[in-house]
Amino acid sequence: GGCGGSSASAAAGMATSSAVSHTSSLGEGPMHYPSAAELQPFDPLPSEGWLEDVFARLGAPSDWAAQFEALIDLRRVVRHAPRLLDSATSLRRASQGVVGLAESLRSSLAKGALICLHDLFLAYRKSMDSELDRVAPVCLRKAVDTNCFLSEEAERTLHAMCRSVSEARGLTAVLSLGGDGKAKNPRFRAKCVWCLSMLLQRLGPRAFRLGDIDKLVQFLASLLTDGSGEVRSLAKAAASELQSAANTPEDFDRLLFKNLSSHDVAKVKQSLEINPPDTPVSGGPSVKVTSAVSATISEARKRGAELSSP
């Protein structure tokens, strides 16, 4: 199962996901997800004691209504009083509480938590590096949830994550989840590669100085022969990003031969020569991601049946 073309539609609205107001049901009537512009400012600014109350409500056992309101209050903090979460301890407590709710069996509560994580990534950027091991697994799992209500929100959160955290740290986190044959679900592997492509677009030539570059090359090469057509197509797009980031073709070849057998190098080069992915349009990372990587995932889904191995 899946959400059809959800990646393309999610990509189109990723940059503005928090600017859209949503309403859904949480079992006791409609629940409203305020847009960023609808989040009420504080007058006066809240105290540390008030923030402690928000943390307590995030963890309120079996009181979903209090948890839902706490998520909205935390989003208000992120937008209107971000310095309250400036300390590593406060940011960690916020992330822990929100991640716990993203795992909720109540999909409306989980969606509210994913929106909150999206806001945390965009506001605190590289300060969220230390939370990646906690947050990335949940977002990737939710992005392949069969419930499109959740998976589309998780995709927007992943997009915010990949354009906000430090590239090297993001890449390490995603590789640790998708590499070494750990990801049995092909849709999960596809989302991992989608994230890697976004991070590679930001890195450019700096990718060749990454500590995890060897692991990355081996991972992408293995996915070029994956059983899933969507995964193969995305792996080709990511490998093409890496190839275009090389200062010279010889640099790219050296990287391949350092990490792969001659047979596998030939397969990688052949894959990149057959229908190479379109060159990303000029512009900032978000423009490139929407036009290139997200278009690729959408196209891969359309052609998945014919591409997939029998």
Buried (B, 14 or more C-beta within 10 A) or exposed (E): EBBEEBBBBBBEBBBEBBEEEBEEEBEEEEBEBBBBEBBEEBEEEBEEEBBEBBBEBBBEEEEBBBBBBBBBBBBBBBBBBEEBBEEEEBBBBBBBBBBBBBEBEBBBBBBBBBBBBBBBBBBBBEBBBBBBEBBBBBBBBBBBBEBBBBBBBBBBBBBBBBBBBBBBBBBBBBBBBBBEEEBEEBBBBBBBBBBBBBBBBBBEEEBBEBEBBEBBBBBBBBBBBBEBBBBBBBBBBBBBBBBBBBEEEEBBBEBBEEBBEEEBBEBBBEBBEEEBBEEBEEEEBBEBBBBBBBBBBBBBBBEBEEBBEE
